[in-house]
Amino acid sequence: MARGGTPERERPKVETLGQLLGTALAYFVMGAVVLVVIDLVFVLPTGRGFGQTSGWIAALPTVWVYTEQFRRYAGAARWGLMLVGVLLGLAAGIAAALIAPTSWAPMLTGGIGGLVAALVYGPLWFAGIKAFGEERPQ
């Protein structure tokens, strides 16, 4: 039976670096699985080679993890942390994708780049927000 005025169900908070990186990794794996399925759907009727879709797409669900973290905190420090984290994460991801062998499929090299970017961003965000962040009152 529904009661009037019940509060929304609160999602569990990410409190440790391990939880943050584990959640980001889980979201990346889900994105990778969806990307493989979508790529297969387009490979079968067209006959093009498997793995030609950019693997960076697999990292998009990790943005939701970090967006929730961003919304959890207030203050100007989060904007600076987010900007520095995105720049350093993307730089590391691009570097990882560039040093991968050219014989690898774009899905694999892009996936490695996206994973590296997500995993570099996480510790930078976590350390910075613990030092400078202002958690929003509930």
N, CA, C and O atoms as CSV, one atom per row, in Angstrom:
chain,resi,resn,atom,element,x,y,z
A,1,MET,N,N,0.855,-1.170,0.000
A,1,MET,CA,C,0.000,0.000,0.000
A,1,MET,C,C,0.900,1.232,0.000
A,1,MET,O,O,1.864,1.306,0.762
A,2,ALA,N,N,0.590,2.162,-0.830
A,2,ALA,CA,C,1.403,3.377,-0.951
A,2,ALA,C,C,1.012,4.382,0.117
A,2,ALA,O,O,-0.166,4.594,0.407
A,3,ARG,N,N,2.033,4.988,0.688
A,3,ARG,CA,C,1.782,6.030,1.681
A,3,ARG,C,C,2.104,7.367,1.055
A,3,ARG,O,O,3.042,7.476,0.265
A,4,GLY,N,N,1.355,8.361,1.388
A,4,GLY,CA,C,1.602,9.699,0.870
A,4,GLY,C,C,2.806,10.333,1.541
A,4,GLY,O,O,3.003,10.187,2.747
A,5,GLY,N,N,3.603,11.034,0.763
A,5,GLY,CA,C,4.713,11.793,1.313
A,5,GLY,C,C,5.923,10.969,1.725
A,5,GLY,O,O,6.749,11.445,2.503
A,6,THR,N,N,6.049,9.741,1.219
A,6,THR,CA,C,7.230,8.952,1.573
A,6,THR,C,C,8.430,9.475,0.793
A,6,THR,O,O,8.310,9.828,-0.380
A,7,PRO,N,N,9.574,9.521,1.441
A,7,PRO,CA,C,10.762,10.026,0.754
A,7,PRO,C,C,11.237,9.054,-0.327
A,7,PRO,O,O,10.960,7.856,-0.276
A,8,GLU,N,N,11.962,9.605,-1.306
A,8,GLU,CA,C,12.515,8.764,-2.355
A,8,GLU,C,C,13.486,7.775,-1.753
A,8,GLU,O,O,14.105,8.043,-0.723
A,9,ARG,N,N,13.614,6.653,-2.387
A,9,ARG,CA,C,14.569,5.658,-1.923
A,9,ARG,C,C,15.978,6.158,-2.219
A,9,ARG,O,O,16.322,6.453,-3.363
A,10,GLU,N,N,16.775,6.246,-1.176
A,10,GLU,CA,C,18.121,6.792,-1.314
A,10,GLU,C,C,19.072,5.727,-1.840
A,10,GLU,O,O,19.066,4.591,-1.367
A,11,ARG,N,N,19.895,6.102,-2.828
A,11,ARG,CA,C,20.910,5.191,-3.346
A,11,ARG,C,C,22.076,5.130,-2.374
A,11,ARG,O,O,22.367,6.103,-1.678
A,12,PRO,N,N,22.739,3.988,-2.331
A,12,PRO,CA,C,23.901,3.908,-1.439
A,12,PRO,C,C,24.998,4.863,-1.903
A,12,PRO,O,O,25.223,5.037,-3.101
A,13,LYS,N,N,25.665,5.468,-0.950
A,13,LYS,CA,C,26.722,6.422,-1.273
A,13,LYS,C,C,28.035,5.687,-1.484
A,13,LYS,O,O,28.317,4.678,-0.838
A,14,VAL,N,N,28.822,6.211,-2.397
A,14,VAL,CA,C,30.166,5.702,-2.618
A,14,VAL,C,C,31.069,6.422,-1.626
A,14,VAL,O,O,31.220,7.642,-1.694
A,15,GLU,N,N,31.669,5.674,-0.705
A,15,GLU,CA,C,32.444,6.279,0.368
A,15,GLU,C,C,33.947,6.062,0.235
A,15,GLU,O,O,34.726,6.836,0.792
A,16,THR,N,N,34.376,5.025,-0.491
A,16,THR,CA,C,35.806,4.727,-0.590
A,16,THR,C,C,36.252,4.757,-2.042
A,16,THR,O,O,35.438,4.690,-2.963
A,17,LEU,N,N,37.557,4.860,-2.225
A,17,LEU,CA,C,38.109,4.842,-3.585
A,17,LEU,C,C,37.832,3.507,-4.253
A,17,LEU,O,O,37.551,3.459,-5.451
A,18,GLY,N,N,37.909,2.431,-3.499
A,18,GLY,CA,C,37.617,1.113,-4.056
A,18,GLY,C,C,36.186,1.004,-4.561
A,18,GLY,O,O,35.936,0.431,-5.621
A,19,GLN,N,N,35.251,1.556,-3.800
A,19,GLN,CA,C,33.855,1.550,-4.238
A,19,GLN,C,C,33.678,2.379,-5.509
A,19,GLN,O,O,32.963,1.975,-6.426
A,20,LEU,N,N,34.331,3.531,-5.558
A,20,LEU,CA,C,34.214,4.412,-6.717
A,20,LEU,C,C,34.776,3.737,-7.961
A,20,LEU,O,O,34.123,3.711,-9.004
A,21,LEU,N,N,35.991,3.189,-7.854
A,21,LEU,CA,C,36.604,2.549,-9.016
A,21,LEU,C,C,35.880,1.261,-9.389
A,21,LEU,O,O,35.757,0.939,-10.571
A,22,GLY,N,N,35.402,0.527,-8.400
A,22,GLY,CA,C,34.640,-0.685,-8.684
A,22,GLY,C,C,33.333,-0.378,-9.407
A,22,GLY,O,O,32.954,-1.086,-10.340
A,23,THR,N,N,32.659,0.659,-8.982
A,23,THR,CA,C,31.418,1.072,-9.642
A,23,THR,C,C,31.699,1.542,-11.065
A,23,THR,O,O,30.977,1.182,-11.996
A,24,ALA,N,N,32.748,2.345,-11.232
A,24,ALA,CA,C,33.113,2.812,-12.576
A,24,ALA,C,C,33.482,1.633,-13.470
A,24,ALA,O,O,33.103,1.600,-14.641
A,25,LEU,N,N,34.214,0.672,-12.932
A,25,LEU,CA,C,34.596,-0.501,-13.714
A,25,LEU,C,C,33.367,-1.319,-14.104
A,25,LEU,O,O,33.275,-1.801,-15.233
A,26,ALA,N,N,32.431,-1.477,-13.179
A,26,ALA,CA,C,31.196,-2.221,-13.489
A,26,ALA,C,C,30.406,-1.527,-14.592
A,26,ALA,O,O,29.882,-2.188,-15.489
A,27,TYR,N,N,30.317,-0.214,-14.533
A,27,TYR,CA,C,29.615,0.527,-15.568
A,27,TYR,C,C,30.352,0.425,-16.902
A,27,TYR,O,O,29.717,0.354,-17.954
A,28,PHE,N,N,31.681,0.417,-16.868
A,28,PHE,CA,C,32.454,0.257,-18.104
A,28,PHE,C,C,32.185,-1.111,-18.725
A,28,PHE,O,O,31.990,-1.215,-19.936
A,29,VAL,N,N,32.174,-2.157,-17.906
A,29,VAL,CA,C,31.918,-3.511,-18.421
A,29,VAL,C,C,30.528,-3.588,-19.040
A,29,VAL,O,O,30.349,-4.185,-20.101
A,30,MET,N,N,29.533,-2.977,-18.371
A,30,MET,CA,C,28.181,-2.962,-18.946
A,30,MET,C,C,28.178,-2.232,-20.282
A,30,MET,O,O,27.549,-2.686,-21.238
A,31,GLY,N,N,28.875,-1.106,-20.352
A,31,GLY,CA,C,28.964,-0.366,-21.611
A,31,GLY,C,C,29.658,-1.162,-22.692
A,31,GLY,O,O,29.260,-1.102,-23.855
A,32,ALA,N,N,30.697,-1.912,-22.328
A,32,ALA,CA,C,31.418,-2.728,-23.301
A,32,ALA,C,C,30.542,-3.852,-23.835
A,32,ALA,O,O,30.557,-4.143,-25.031
A,33,VAL,N,N,29.785,-4.478,-22.952
A,33,VAL,CA,C,28.886,-5.558,-23.384
A,33,VAL,C,C,27.836,-5.017,-24.343
A,33,VAL,O,O,27.563,-5.625,-25.378
A,34,VAL,N,N,27.254,-3.887,-24.006
A,34,VAL,CA,C,26.250,-3.279,-24.884
A,34,VAL,C,C,26.878,-2.892,-26.227
A,34,VAL,O,O,26.264,-3.081,-27.277
A,35,LEU,N,N,28.090,-2.356,-26.191
A,35,LEU,CA,C,28.779,-1.969,-27.429
A,35,LEU,C,C,29.040,-3.179,-28.314
A,35,LEU,O,O,28.854,-3.100,-29.529
A,36,VAL,N,N,29.468,-4.298,-27.734
A,36,VAL,CA,C,29.712,-5.512,-28.515
A,36,VAL,C,C,28.416,-6.000,-29.152
A,36,VAL,O,O,28.405,-6.381,-30.322
A,37,VAL,N,N,27.331,-5.992,-28.395
A,37,VAL,CA,C,26.039,-6.439,-28.937
A,37,VAL,C,C,25.601,-5.525,-30.084
A,37,VAL,O,O,25.170,-6.004,-31.133
A,38,ILE,N,N,25.713,-4.219,-29.883
A,38,ILE,CA,C,25.319,-3.275,-30.933
A,38,ILE,C,C,26.199,-3.457,-32.171
A,38,ILE,O,O,25.702,-3.426,-33.297
A,39,ASP,N,N,27.499,-3.647,-31.964
A,39,ASP,CA,C,28.389,-3.848,-33.101
A,39,ASP,C,C,28.023,-5.123,-33.855
A,39,ASP,O,O,28.031,-5.142,-35.086
A,40,LEU,N,N,27.705,-6.181,-33.124
A,40,LEU,CA,C,27.289,-7.424,-33.780
A,40,LEU,C,C,25.998,-7.238,-34.572
A,40,LEU,O,O,25.844,-7.805,-35.654
A,41,VAL,N,N,25.078,-6.452,-34.039
A,41,VAL,CA,C,23.817,-6.205,-34.746
A,41,VAL,C,C,24.089,-5.526,-36.092
A,41,VAL,O,O,23.397,-5.805,-37.071
A,42,PHE,N,N,25.088,-4.639,-36.151
A,42,PHE,CA,C,25.393,-3.958,-37.402
A,42,PHE,C,C,26.321,-4.773,-38.303
A,42,PHE,O,O,26.334,-4.570,-39.518
A,43,VAL,N,N,27.095,-5.688,-37.724
A,43,VAL,CA,C,28.012,-6.514,-38.520
A,43,VAL,C,C,27.237,-7.553,-39.322
A,43,VAL,O,O,27.519,-7.769,-40.500
A,44,LEU,N,N,26.281,-8.185,-38.698
A,44,LEU,CA,C,25.569,-9.287,-39.354
A,44,LEU,C,C,24.894,-8.875,-40.661
A,44,LEU,O,O,25.103,-9.553,-41.667
A,45,PRO,N,N,24.098,-7.805,-40.708
A,45,PRO,CA,C,23.454,-7.483,-41.986
A,45,PRO,C,C,24.377,-6.783,-42.997
A,45,PRO,O,O,24.164,-6.903,-44.204
A,46,THR,N,N,25.381,-6.066,-42.528
A,46,THR,CA,C,26.211,-5.294,-43.464
A,46,THR,C,C,27.428,-6.050,-43.946
A,46,THR,O,O,27.927,-5.782,-45.040
A,47,GLY,N,N,27.923,-6.999,-43.146
A,47,GLY,CA,C,29.088,-7.766,-43.546
A,47,GLY,C,C,30.419,-7.078,-43.270
A,47,GLY,O,O,31.467,-7.604,-43.641
A,48,ARG,N,N,30.400,-5.933,-42.638
A,48,ARG,CA,C,31.670,-5.259,-42.324
A,48,ARG,C,C,32.354,-5.996,-41.184
A,48,ARG,O,O,31.743,-6.840,-40.530
A,49,GLY,N,N,33.599,-5.684,-40.949
A,49,GLY,CA,C,34.368,-6.367,-39.920
A,49,GLY,C,C,33.907,-6.013,-38.516
A,49,GLY,O,O,33.492,-4.885,-38.248
A,50,PHE,N,N,33.988,-7.003,-37.615
A,50,PHE,CA,C,33.624,-6.776,-36.228
A,50,PHE,C,C,34.704,-5.942,-35.556
A,50,PHE,O,O,35.889,-6.123,-35.835
A,51,GLY,N,N,34.311,-5.037,-34.679
A,51,GLY,CA,C,35.251,-4.255,-33.883
A,51,GLY,C,C,35.633,-2.924,-34.492
A,51,GLY,O,O,36.560,-2.271,-34.013
A,52,GLN,N,N,34.948,-2.512,-35.523
A,52,GLN,CA,C,35.289,-1.248,-36.180
A,52,GLN,C,C,34.619,-0.042,-35.528
A,52,GLN,O,O,34.908,1.097,-35.896
A,53,THR,N,N,33.735,-0.274,-34.572
A,53,THR,CA,C,33.103,0.805,-33.818
A,53,THR,C,C,34.069,1.281,-32.737
A,53,THR,O,O,34.795,0.472,-32.158
A,54,SER,N,N,34.084,2.562,-32.465
A,54,SER,CA,C,34.999,3.109,-31.466
A,54,SER,C,C,34.703,2.555,-30.076
A,54,SER,O,O,33.559,2.563,-29.621
A,55,GLY,N,N,35.733,2.085,-29.421
A,55,GLY,CA,C,35.586,1.540,-28.079
A,55,GLY,C,C,35.398,2.593,-27.005
A,55,GLY,O,O,35.032,2.267,-25.876
A,56,TRP,N,N,35.643,3.859,-27.342
A,56,TRP,CA,C,35.438,4.937,-26.366
A,56,TRP,C,C,33.985,4.966,-25.896
A,56,TRP,O,O,33.695,5.420,-24.789
A,57,ILE,N,N,33.089,4.488,-26.729
A,57,ILE,CA,C,31.666,4.481,-26.380
A,57,ILE,C,C,31.416,3.634,-25.135
A,57,ILE,O,O,30.494,3.920,-24.371
A,58,ALA,N,N,32.213,2.609,-24.923
A,58,ALA,CA,C,32.042,1.741,-23.753
A,58,ALA,C,C,32.259,2.493,-22.448
A,58,ALA,O,O,31.737,2.088,-21.410
A,59,ALA,N,N,33.017,3.574,-22.485
A,59,ALA,CA,C,33.298,4.342,-21.272
A,59,ALA,C,C,32.206,5.363,-20.941
A,59,ALA,O,O,32.236,5.963,-19.867
A,60,LEU,N,N,31.264,5.563,-21.827
A,60,LEU,CA,C,30.221,6.561,-21.566
A,60,LEU,C,C,29.407,6.294,-20.299
A,60,LEU,O,O,29.096,7.249,-19.587
A,61,PRO,N,N,29.048,5.052,-19.981
A,61,PRO,CA,C,28.306,4.850,-18.723
A,61,PRO,C,C,29.075,5.268,-17.472
A,61,PRO,O,O,28.458,5.579,-16.453
A,62,THR,N,N,30.396,5.284,-17.524
A,62,THR,CA,C,31.158,5.717,-16.358
A,62,THR,C,C,30.921,7.196,-16.066
A,62,THR,O,O,31.112,7.649,-14.938
A,63,VAL,N,N,30.512,7.934,-17.069
A,63,VAL,CA,C,30.206,9.355,-16.863
A,63,VAL,C,C,29.070,9.495,-15.856
A,63,VAL,O,O,29.064,10.440,-15.068
A,64,TRP,N,N,28.108,8.570,-15.866
A,64,TRP,CA,C,27.000,8.639,-14.905
A,64,TRP,C,C,27.498,8.477,-13.484
A,64,TRP,O,O,27.017,9.146,-12.570
A,65,VAL,N,N,28.467,7.583,-13.295
A,65,VAL,CA,C,29.029,7.376,-11.955
A,65,VAL,C,C,29.634,8.680,-11.450
A,65,VAL,O,O,29.365,9.107,-10.327
A,66,TYR,N,N,30.442,9.300,-12.280
A,66,TYR,CA,C,31.130,10.512,-11.859
A,66,TYR,C,C,30.188,11.717,-11.804
A,66,TYR,O,O,30.426,12.652,-11.039
A,67,THR,N,N,29.145,11.703,-12.590
A,67,THR,CA,C,28.150,12.776,-12.509
A,67,THR,C,C,27.426,12.730,-11.168
A,67,THR,O,O,27.172,13.769,-10.560
A,68,GLU,N,N,27.095,11.525,-10.709
A,68,GLU,CA,C,26.461,11.391,-9.394
A,68,GLU,C,C,27.390,11.885,-8.296
A,68,GLU,O,O,26.939,12.523,-7.344
A,69,GLN,N,N,28.672,11.600,-8.417
A,69,GLN,CA,C,29.643,12.094,-7.451
A,69,GLN,C,C,29.705,13.619,-7.496
A,69,GLN,O,O,29.753,14.274,-6.455
A,70,PHE,N,N,29.702,14.174,-8.693
A,70,PHE,CA,C,29.759,15.625,-8.859
A,70,PHE,C,C,28.551,16.282,-8.198
A,70,PHE,O,O,28.689,17.298,-7.517
A,71,ARG,N,N,27.374,15.705,-8.396
A,71,ARG,CA,C,26.149,16.272,-7.834
A,71,ARG,C,C,26.085,16.123,-6.317
A,71,ARG,O,O,25.362,16.865,-5.652
A,72,ARG,N,N,26.825,15.184,-5.773
A,72,ARG,CA,C,26.818,14.946,-4.327
A,72,ARG,C,C,27.494,16.080,-3.557
A,72,ARG,O,O,27.211,16.287,-2.377
A,73,TYR,N,N,28.376,16.804,-4.217
A,73,TYR,CA,C,29.149,17.847,-3.551
A,73,TYR,C,C,28.741,19.228,-4.039
A,73,TYR,O,O,28.183,19.383,-5.126
A,74,ALA,N,N,29.033,20.233,-3.208
A,74,ALA,CA,C,28.735,21.627,-3.543
A,74,ALA,C,C,30.053,22.401,-3.557
A,74,ALA,O,O,31.106,21.867,-3.208
A,75,GLY,N,N,29.976,23.643,-3.957
A,75,GLY,CA,C,31.155,24.501,-3.905
A,75,GLY,C,C,31.888,24.583,-5.229
A,75,GLY,O,O,31.655,23.802,-6.151
A,76,ALA,N,N,32.777,25.551,-5.290
A,76,ALA,CA,C,33.525,25.811,-6.520
A,76,ALA,C,C,34.649,24.810,-6.745
A,76,ALA,O,O,35.075,24.609,-7.883
A,77,ALA,N,N,35.134,24.184,-5.691
A,77,ALA,CA,C,36.264,23.255,-5.830
A,77,ALA,C,C,35.924,22.090,-6.750
A,77,ALA,O,O,36.794,21.594,-7.466
A,78,ARG,N,N,34.678,21.652,-6.739
A,78,ARG,CA,C,34.308,20.504,-7.568
A,78,ARG,C,C,34.462,20.812,-9.045
A,78,ARG,O,O,34.771,19.914,-9.828
A,79,TRP,N,N,34.253,22.065,-9.450
A,79,TRP,CA,C,34.402,22.427,-10.861
A,79,TRP,C,C,35.863,22.333,-11.296
A,79,TRP,O,O,36.169,21.816,-12.370
A,80,GLY,N,N,36.754,22.836,-10.455
A,80,GLY,CA,C,38.175,22.746,-10.770
A,80,GLY,C,C,38.659,21.309,-10.791
A,80,GLY,O,O,39.415,20.918,-11.680
A,81,LEU,N,N,38.224,20.519,-9.812
A,81,LEU,CA,C,38.595,19.109,-9.770
A,81,LEU,C,C,38.086,18.366,-10.992
A,81,LEU,O,O,38.795,17.545,-11.574
A,82,MET,N,N,36.858,18.659,-11.373
A,82,MET,CA,C,36.285,17.993,-12.534
A,82,MET,C,C,37.064,18.346,-13.795
A,82,MET,O,O,37.363,17.469,-14.605
A,83,LEU,N,N,37.392,19.616,-13.966
A,83,LEU,CA,C,38.113,20.050,-15.164
A,83,LEU,C,C,39.505,19.421,-15.232
A,83,LEU,O,O,39.899,18.896,-16.273
A,84,VAL,N,N,40.242,19.472,-14.138
A,84,VAL,CA,C,41.586,18.877,-14.107
A,84,VAL,C,C,41.502,17.362,-14.319
A,84,VAL,O,O,42.292,16.790,-15.069
A,85,GLY,N,N,40.549,16.726,-13.658
A,85,GLY,CA,C,40.385,15.281,-13.808
A,85,GLY,C,C,40.045,14.868,-15.226
A,85,GLY,O,O,40.589,13.891,-15.741
A,86,VAL,N,N,39.147,15.608,-15.860
A,86,VAL,CA,C,38.770,15.292,-17.244
A,86,VAL,C,C,39.964,15.473,-18.175
A,86,VAL,O,O,40.228,14.621,-19.023
A,87,LEU,N,N,40.684,16.580,-18.018
A,87,LEU,CA,C,41.839,16.823,-18.890
A,87,LEU,C,C,42.913,15.754,-18.712
A,87,LEU,O,O,43.421,15.219,-19.698
A,88,LEU,N,N,43.260,15.438,-17.469
A,88,LEU,CA,C,44.291,14.421,-17.228
A,88,LEU,C,C,43.810,13.016,-17.604
A,88,LEU,O,O,44.575,12.218,-18.144
A,89,GLY,N,N,42.553,12.724,-17.320
A,89,GLY,CA,C,42.004,11.418,-17.689
A,89,GLY,C,C,41.976,11.217,-19.193
A,89,GLY,O,O,42.375,10.165,-19.694
A,90,LEU,N,N,41.503,12.228,-19.914
A,90,LEU,CA,C,41.480,12.117,-21.377
A,90,LEU,C,C,42.884,12.038,-21.957
A,90,LEU,O,O,43.123,11.286,-22.902
A,91,ALA,N,N,43.807,12.802,-21.402
A,91,ALA,CA,C,45.193,12.747,-21.889
A,91,ALA,C,C,45.771,11.348,-21.691
A,91,ALA,O,O,46.415,10.811,-22.592
A,92,ALA,N,N,45.545,10.753,-20.517
A,92,ALA,CA,C,46.043,9.401,-20.260
A,92,ALA,C,C,45.355,8.382,-21.164
A,92,ALA,O,O,45.999,7.464,-21.671
A,93,GLY,N,N,44.047,8.544,-21.366
A,93,GLY,CA,C,43.310,7.628,-22.231
A,93,GLY,C,C,43.752,7.716,-23.679
A,93,GLY,O,O,43.900,6.696,-24.352
A,94,ILE,N,N,43.961,8.920,-24.154
A,94,ILE,CA,C,44.432,9.101,-25.530
A,94,ILE,C,C,45.837,8.519,-25.685
A,94,ILE,O,O,46.139,7.881,-26.693
A,95,ALA,N,N,46.690,8.739,-24.690
A,95,ALA,CA,C,48.046,8.183,-24.743
A,95,ALA,C,C,47.994,6.655,-24.773
A,95,ALA,O,O,48.724,6.026,-25.540
A,96,ALA,N,N,47.140,6.058,-23.946
A,96,ALA,CA,C,47.018,4.597,-23.922
A,96,ALA,C,C,46.509,4.066,-25.256
A,96,ALA,O,O,46.983,3.037,-25.736
A,97,ALA,N,N,45.552,4.759,-25.855
A,97,ALA,CA,C,45.021,4.328,-27.145
A,97,ALA,C,C,46.063,4.490,-28.256
A,97,ALA,O,O,46.119,3.686,-29.186
A,98,LEU,N,N,46.876,5.523,-28.151
A,98,LEU,CA,C,47.889,5.762,-29.189
A,98,LEU,C,C,49.050,4.773,-29.128
A,98,LEU,O,O,49.623,4.437,-30.164
A,99,ILE,N,N,49.404,4.305,-27.944
A,99,ILE,CA,C,50.525,3.373,-27.861
A,99,ILE,C,C,50.099,1.924,-28.101
A,99,ILE,O,O,50.949,1.037,-28.185
A,100,ALA,N,N,48.801,1.678,-28.210
A,100,ALA,CA,C,48.320,0.333,-28.535
A,100,ALA,C,C,48.722,0.008,-29.977
A,100,ALA,O,O,48.802,0.905,-30.816
A,101,PRO,N,N,48.971,-1.256,-30.259
A,101,PRO,CA,C,49.358,-1.636,-31.626
A,101,PRO,C,C,48.310,-1.223,-32.661
A,101,PRO,O,O,47.108,-1.302,-32.410
A,102,THR,N,N,48.777,-0.791,-33.802
A,102,THR,CA,C,47.855,-0.339,-34.852
A,102,THR,C,C,47.071,-1.495,-35.471
A,102,THR,O,O,46.069,-1.271,-36.152
A,103,SER,N,N,47.512,-2.706,-35.244
A,103,SER,CA,C,46.797,-3.857,-35.791
A,103,SER,C,C,45.538,-4.197,-34.986
A,103,SER,O,O,44.698,-4.968,-35.451
A,104,TRP,N,N,45.405,-3.636,-33.800
A,104,TRP,CA,C,44.228,-3.894,-32.981
A,104,TRP,C,C,43.025,-3.148,-33.534
A,104,TRP,O,O,43.165,-2.089,-34.146
A,105,ALA,N,N,41.849,-3.707,-33.313
A,105,ALA,CA,C,40.600,-3.095,-33.772
A,105,ALA,C,C,40.319,-1.809,-33.001
A,105,ALA,O,O,40.702,-1.684,-31.838
A,106,PRO,N,N,39.647,-0.848,-33.651
A,106,PRO,CA,C,39.299,0.397,-32.961
A,106,PRO,C,C,38.477,0.179,-31.691
A,106,PRO,O,O,38.573,0.968,-30.751
A,107,MET,N,N,37.679,-0.873,-31.658
A,107,MET,CA,C,36.897,-1.129,-30.455
A,107,MET,C,C,37.820,-1.455,-29.278
A,107,MET,O,O,37.565,-1.024,-28.154
A,108,LEU,N,N,38.874,-2.200,-29.527
A,108,LEU,CA,C,39.794,-2.581,-28.459
A,108,LEU,C,C,40.666,-1.403,-28.026
A,108,LEU,O,O,40.807,-1.148,-26.830
A,109,THR,N,N,41.244,-0.696,-28.968
A,109,THR,CA,C,42.113,0.427,-28.592
A,109,THR,C,C,41.321,1.558,-27.944
A,109,THR,O,O,41.770,2.159,-26.968
A,110,GLY,N,N,40.155,1.841,-28.485
A,110,GLY,CA,C,39.307,2.865,-27.878
A,110,GLY,C,C,38.801,2.445,-26.512
A,110,GLY,O,O,38.691,3.271,-25.606
A,111,GLY,N,N,38.490,1.157,-26.356
A,111,GLY,CA,C,38.049,0.651,-25.060
A,111,GLY,C,C,39.141,0.775,-24.014
A,111,GLY,O,O,38.871,1.136,-22.868
A,112,ILE,N,N,40.371,0.478,-24.401
A,112,ILE,CA,C,41.497,0.639,-23.483
A,112,ILE,C,C,41.657,2.109,-23.112
A,112,ILE,O,O,41.861,2.441,-21.945
A,113,GLY,N,N,41.564,2.984,-24.102
A,113,GLY,CA,C,41.663,4.420,-23.835
A,113,GLY,C,C,40.573,4.909,-22.901
A,113,GLY,O,O,40.843,5.674,-21.975
A,114,GLY,N,N,39.349,4.476,-23.136
A,114,GLY,CA,C,38.234,4.878,-22.280
A,114,GLY,C,C,38.362,4.348,-20.871
A,114,GLY,O,O,38.048,5.048,-19.909
A,115,LEU,N,N,38.824,3.115,-20.743
A,115,LEU,CA,C,39.015,2.527,-19.422
A,115,LEU,C,C,40.112,3.261,-18.656
A,115,LEU,O,O,39.955,3.556,-17.471
A,116,VAL,N,N,41.214,3.554,-19.328
A,116,VAL,CA,C,42.304,4.288,-18.676
A,116,VAL,C,C,41.823,5.668,-18.239
A,116,VAL,O,O,42.129,6.111,-17.132
A,117,ALA,N,N,41.072,6.347,-19.104
A,117,ALA,CA,C,40.566,7.672,-18.754
A,117,ALA,C,C,39.678,7.612,-17.509
A,117,ALA,O,O,39.804,8.447,-16.613
A,118,ALA,N,N,38.789,6.632,-17.455
A,118,ALA,CA,C,37.892,6.491,-16.305
A,118,ALA,C,C,38.663,6.153,-15.035
A,118,ALA,O,O,38.332,6.645,-13.955
A,119,LEU,N,N,39.688,5.316,-15.161
A,119,LEU,CA,C,40.445,4.905,-13.980
A,119,LEU,C,C,41.451,5.955,-13.524
A,119,LEU,O,O,41.863,5.941,-12.364
A,120,VAL,N,N,41.849,6.852,-14.394
A,120,VAL,CA,C,42.717,7.967,-13.983
A,120,VAL,C,C,41.875,9.054,-13.317
A,120,VAL,O,O,42.290,9.648,-12.322
A,121,TYR,N,N,40.697,9.306,-13.870
A,121,TYR,CA,C,39.820,10.337,-13.314
A,121,TYR,C,C,39.406,10.010,-11.879
A,121,TYR,O,O,39.378,10.896,-11.025
A,122,GLY,N,N,39.085,8.749,-11.612
A,122,GLY,CA,C,38.560,8.348,-10.309
A,122,GLY,C,C,39.438,8.728,-9.121
A,122,GLY,O,O,38.959,9.414,-8.217
A,123,PRO,N,N,40.702,8.310,-9.086
A,123,PRO,CA,C,41.548,8.676,-7.935
A,123,PRO,C,C,41.786,10.181,-7.824
A,123,PRO,O,O,41.867,10.718,-6.719
A,124,LEU,N,N,41.897,10.862,-8.968
A,124,LEU,CA,C,42.077,12.312,-8.920
A,124,LEU,C,C,40.861,12.977,-8.288
A,124,LEU,O,O,40.999,13.843,-7.424
A,125,TRP,N,N,39.684,12.575,-8.715
A,125,TRP,CA,C,38.451,13.123,-8.160
A,125,TRP,C,C,38.349,12.789,-6.671
A,125,TRP,O,O,38.071,13.665,-5.852
A,126,PHE,N,N,38.573,11.532,-6.328
A,126,PHE,CA,C,38.395,11.098,-4.943
A,126,PHE,C,C,39.335,11.847,-4.000
A,126,PHE,O,O,38.902,12.356,-2.966
A,127,ALA,N,N,40.604,11.914,-4.349
A,127,ALA,CA,C,41.569,12.597,-3.491
A,127,ALA,C,C,41.254,14.082,-3.381
A,127,ALA,O,O,41.309,14.657,-2.294
A,128,GLY,N,N,40.925,14.698,-4.507
A,128,GLY,CA,C,40.628,16.127,-4.506
A,128,GLY,C,C,39.363,16.468,-3.735
A,128,GLY,O,O,39.330,17.453,-2.996
A,129,ILE,N,N,38.330,15.666,-3.901
A,129,ILE,CA,C,37.056,15.990,-3.256
A,129,ILE,C,C,37.129,15.731,-1.753
A,129,ILE,O,O,36.464,16.411,-0.972
A,130,LYS,N,N,37.933,14.751,-1.348
A,130,LYS,CA,C,38.107,14.519,0.088
A,130,LYS,C,C,38.888,15.667,0.730
A,130,LYS,O,O,38.671,15.986,1.900
A,131,ALA,N,N,39.795,16.289,-0.028
A,131,ALA,CA,C,40.594,17.383,0.508
A,131,ALA,C,C,39.857,18.715,0.441
A,131,ALA,O,O,39.951,19.520,1.368
A,132,PHE,N,N,39.130,18.957,-0.639
A,132,PHE,CA,C,38.552,20.288,-0.857
A,132,PHE,C,C,37.025,20.299,-0.961
A,132,PHE,O,O,36.436,21.377,-1.024
A,133,GLY,N,N,36.382,19.167,-0.980
A,133,GLY,CA,C,34.947,19.102,-1.242
A,133,GLY,C,C,34.080,19.492,-0.072
A,133,GLY,O,O,34.472,19.391,1.091
A,134,GLU,N,N,32.906,19.934,-0.410
A,134,GLU,CA,C,31.883,20.288,0.577
A,134,GLU,C,C,30.657,19.455,0.247
A,134,GLU,O,O,29.942,19.745,-0.712
A,135,GLU,N,N,30.412,18.406,1.049
A,135,GLU,CA,C,29.282,17.537,0.777
A,135,GLU,C,C,27.982,18.286,1.017
A,135,GLU,O,O,27.843,19.014,2.000
A,136,ARG,N,N,27.039,18.100,0.115
A,136,ARG,CA,C,25.734,18.751,0.254
A,136,ARG,C,C,24.997,18.169,1.443
A,136,ARG,O,O,25.047,16.962,1.681
A,137,PRO,N,N,24.314,19.019,2.188
A,137,PRO,CA,C,23.509,18.481,3.303
A,137,PRO,C,C,22.308,17.712,2.748
A,137,PRO,O,O,21.751,18.070,1.711
A,138,GLN,N,N,21.927,16.666,3.447
A,138,GLN,CA,C,20.798,15.839,2.986
A,138,GLN,C,C,19.500,16.382,3.448
A,138,GLN,O,O,18.450,15.811,3.151
